[in-house]
């Protein structure tokens, strides 16, 4: 669950082209849909998909260019939808 502060920071940092989605959500015109593909990949598997080194994928996650999920202390996984977005050019 996201805290109010985290939600506000996410709204503030949203690019202008994504703001209409926030407005629709705020007015209950649309319902947030979870990603269809919920697989979580290890950093090594994500690196293989992106044809990069594991260290580069780790750097990308630390820079915020690639979202990661911490499953246990020190264990990180990359959502597969994030790789799809990155390969399509939708990620920053």
Helices and strands as residue ranges (DSSP letters): H 4-12, G 16-18, H 19-26, E 40-42, H 43-50, H 54-63, E 69-72, E 75-79, H 80-88
